[in-house]
Amino acid sequence: MGKPGYRLALFATLLAVVVVLLGAYTRLTHAGLGCPDWPGCYGFLAVPMSEHQQTLAEVRFPEAPVEVAKGWYEMIHRYFAGSLGLVILGLAAQALRRRGEPGQPLKLPLLLLGLVILQGAFGMWTVTLKLWPQVVTGHLLGGFATLSLLFLLSLRLSGAAAPLPGLSARLRSLAALGLLLVIGQIALGGWVSSNYAAVACVDLPTCHGEWWPAMDFANGFHLTQHIGPNYLGGQLDSDARTAIHMTHRLGALALTLVLLLLAWQLRRAGLSRLAGLLLLALGVQISLGISNVVFHLPLVLAVAHNAGGALLLLTMVLVNYRLRASSVGAGHARETGAAEYRGHGLGAPVAPTALSHEEFRRVG
């Protein structure tokens, strides 16, 4: 099934889902500094477990007492991320070996390889810069980007995308806008998480009992925060965190309206399954977002909210891929047809294989 490399790309996509969720779990359990160094843990390949190892670890890092559970959360995430990097390296090597073969992407696997190397750097900076929000958010976005590109590679290697006739450019533009808004909302979610603003508002639909509470947007979105402090737990005051939280809510509202319009347009275009999948992913994510506020961010729901974001992103990648495939397929068909008509000297769209020699003579 699929072209060479399809199964490996699909496996990498599933592994990337695990890595994204492990990253969310590590962040939400405040284990981002469970190991104060990188790539090891207190100078060891694994979390120090024996009394001797822990004594040595405390000598090396006196400001970071050993917390075994948090250390393992961090290291398991690193192990899985490293494994994903090796799989992506394999995909890039396979693409280079098969370059020039029909339907074999080359730029996409190489882009993924560069991205996963950059992700490794962001993982290091997350620790060395002590959870600096800009780096934490960038690391989260890089993880989602890796996941979505691996899914796109799987789609391209699956060979299952058939052109969808009669779709308008306006529909493709709306789908592209929806994808950009999903990416923006994920970035806002990362900023909420890295600044510990998820519980800045604990009521719905108001915040602190007000429709427009006191908010400090200047400090909430101050992107040049100082490097140096330990950002575990956040450094912003209440009004700044409220501004971040409310912006995420407003972004969710705008995104919902656009995706509902997109689902309606997809249904009108005869793509009911895509529309249904989009509505399902959107509904799940809205429900999880509301539940996180109502139940005050329980760990299970918080991790599930990250999973819902990943599902919504992959759904939008699928929608855009199918619509893009229809555009490319239709364009290729028009070019092929035009060439055939010119070759027969005909001005009407008559399939040459459907006409006999005598019929061609009469048409001429």
N, C-alpha and C positions, 0 to 999 in steps of 0.2 A: 504494500500500500504506500503510495506516495513516491517521491523521487529519492535518490540516495541521500542519506543524511536526515530524512524526515523524522525517523524514530528518535535519533539522537537529539534533534532540535526539540521535539516534543518532551523528551525526558528532561532536557535542560529547562524548558518552560515550567514544568512541574516542580523541578528543584528550585527554580527562582521564586516560585510561590512560597515554598517552605522557608527560603532565606528571608524573604520580605516579612513573613509572619514572625520568624524568630527575631528579626531586627525590631519589630514592633514590641514583642514580648520583652526583649532586653531593655528597650527604652522605657516601657511602662512599668517595669519592676525596678526602675532606677538602678539598673545594673550596667549602664553605659561605661562606668568607670570601675566595674567589678575587677578588672585587671588594669593597673595604672600604667602599664607599658604596652608596647606593641612590637612584634606580633605575638610575643610570648606572654606569660602571666607571672609577674614578680620575678622575671628572669628564668622561668621554667617553661617547658613546652606545654605543660598542663597546669591546672590549679594546684598550688602546693597543699598537700594533704597531711603529710607527717608532721610531727611536732618540730623536728629538726628543720624541715623545709619552711614551715611557717615562721619559725624564729629567724631564719635567714632572710625571709621575705620582709619581715618587719624591720630588720636592720637595713635592707636595701631601700625600702619605701616607708620610713617611719610615719609619714603623714597619711598613709593609706593602709589602715589595719586590714588584715585578710578577712574577707567574708566569703566563705566557700561557695555558698549557693549562688551569689551574684557573680562570682568568678566563673562558675560553670555555665551560667546563662550566657555570659559574654563569650567564653571560649567555644561553646557548642555553635553559637552563631558564626564565629570565625571559621570553624572547621567546615561547616556547610558552605559558607561563602567561598572558601578556598577550593572546595570540591567543584562548585559551580564554575569557578575560574578555569579549572582544568578541563571541564567539559566544553566550555566555550573555546578554549585553545584547540581542542580536538575538532570542533566545528570549523574553526578558521583554517586549520591544517587541511581538513578534507576539502574545503572550498578552494584552496590554492591548488590542491592536487587535481581537482576536477574542473578547474577554470577553463572556460571555453566550451564546456558541454552545454547543450540546450537546456534552458530553465534552471541553470545552477547559479544562484546569487553569489557574488564575490564581495562586493562592497559592504553588504550588510553584516556578514560574519566578521569581517575585519573591523568594522565599526564597533561591533559588540566586544571584540577583543580589546580595542582601545578603551572602551567604556568600562570594562571590568577591571582593567589596570588602574584607571582613574578612581574607580570605586575602592580599590585597595588603598590608594592614597588618602581618600576621604575617611576610610576606616581608621587609618593611623592618626589623621588630624583630629578626628573625633575624640581620641584619647589624649593626644599630646596637647591639644588646645582646650581640654577640659570641658567638653560638651558645648563649645561655642555655638550658639544657635544657628548661625549662618552655615557652619559646616554640617551640623546635624541635619538641617533641612536639606542641604545639598546632597548629603549621603542618602537620605530618604528618597529624594527625587531620582537620584542615580539608580537606586534599587528598582523603583517603578519603571524607569526608562529601560533598564536591562530586561525586566520582565516583559514589557510590551514589545520590545524589538525581537526578543526570542519568540514570542507568540506570532509576530509578523513573519519571521523566518519560517516558522512551522507552517503557517498558512501558504506561503509561497512554495514551500517544498511539498505540500500535500497534493498539489495538482488538482484540487477539487473545486476551484473557483470557476464557475461558468459565467460568461457575460450575461447581464440582466438587461434586456432591451427596454427602450422607451423611458429611461430615467433622465430627469432634467438636471442641468448644471446647478440650478438653484438648490435642489435637494443635496447634491454633493457639497455645496458651499455650506449649507446648514449643518450637515454632518461634520464637516471640518471645524466649524465654529463650536459645535458641541464637544468635540475632542479637545480643543484648546481650553474650553471652560472647565472640563474635567481635570486637565493637567493643572490649571490655575487653582482649582479647588483643592487638589491634592497638595499643592505647594502651601496653600493657606493652612491646611490640616497639619502639615509638617511644622509650620511656624507656630501653630497653636501648641503642638506637642512639645517642641523644643524650648518653648517659653513657659511651659506648664500653665497654660491658660484654659485647659479643657473644663475646669470646674470654676472658672471665673464667673459664670452665670449658672445658678442652680435651679432656675425656674423657667417655665415655658408658658406662653410665647414671649412673656416679658423677661427682663433681666433686672434682678434686684427690685422686682415689683414695678419697674418702669419700662415704657416702650423705648425710650432713648436715655439710658442711664449716663452718668458721668463717665467720659472716656478720654483717654490721652493717646491720640493716634500718633503724635510726634514721637513719643518714646516707645509706643507699641510697635511701630514699624521703623525704628531707628536701626538702620542696617550696618552701622559702623560702630557697634558696641565694642568696648575695649577687649582686647585679648589679654588673658592673664587670670581673671577671677575664675573660680570653679563655678560653672553654671548649673551644677546639679541642684535641682529644686527651683531654678530660675532666679533672676536678679531684678525683675520688673515689679513695679508697685501695682496695686489693685486696678487703678484706672487704665493703665497701659494694657494689662492682661484682658480687661473687659473689652477694650477696643479691638484687640485681636480676635477674641471670641465672637463678638458681634459681627465683625467683618466676615468671619467664616460662616455665620448664620445667613447673612445677606447674600453671600456668594452661593450658598446652597439654594436659596430661594430663586435667584436668577438662573442658576444651572437647571433647576427643576422645570422652570417654565420653558426654557429652550429645548430640553430633552423631551418634554411632553409634546411640544410642537413637532419635533423631529419624529417621534413615534407616530403621531397622527399622519404626517406626510409619508412616512414609510408604509403605513397601512393603506393609504390612498393609492400608493404606487404598486400595491399588490404584494408587498413584502411583510406579510402579517407575522411571520415567524420572527424576523428581525425586530419588528416593532414589539412583539410580545416579550422577547428576551430583554430588550432595552427597558421596558416597563418593569419587568421583574427585578433586574439589577438596580434600577432606580428606587423602586419601592423598598427593597431590602435595605439599601443604604440609608434612606430617609428614616426607616423604622429604627435602625441601629443608632443613628445620630440622636434621635429623640430619646431613645432608651438610655443612652449614655448620660443625658442630662437628668432625666427623671430619676434614675437609679444611682446617680452620683458616681459615674465612671467605674463600674466594676471591671475587673481585669478581663474577664471572658468577653464581655461586650466591647470593651475597648479594642482588644485584639481583633474581634470579629468586624469592627468598624473599619480597620485597616484592610481586612480581607474583602469587605464590601467595596472599598475604594478600588482595590485591584480588580475585582470582578467588573465594576462599572467601566474602568479604563480598558480592560480587554474587550468588553462588549463594544465600546466605541471604536477600538482598533478594528474589530471584525466588521462593523457597519461600514467604516470608511474603506476598508479593503474590498468589500464586496461592491460598493458603489464605484470605487476606482477601477476595479477589474471590469465592470460593465462599460465604463468610459473608454478604457484602453481596448477592450474587445470590440466595441462598436466602431471605434476609429480604425482598427485594423481591418474590420470587415469592409468598411467603406473604401479604404485604400485598395484592398484586394479586388473588390467589385469594380472600382473605377478602372483599375489596370486591365481587368478582363474586358470591360466594355470598350476601352480604347483599342485593345488588341484585336477586337472583332469589328471595329469601326462603327459601333452602335451608340446611339445616344440614349437609348432606353435601357432600364435595368432588366435585361433578359439573360437568364443563366445559359451560357453556351452549351452546357452539357444536356440541357433539356430540349434543344432544337436539333433537328436533323439537317443534313446538308441542303435538302430541298427547301426547308423552312427558312434557313439562313438566306437562300437565294431570293425567296419571296419577300422577306423583310427588307433586304437590301434594295 
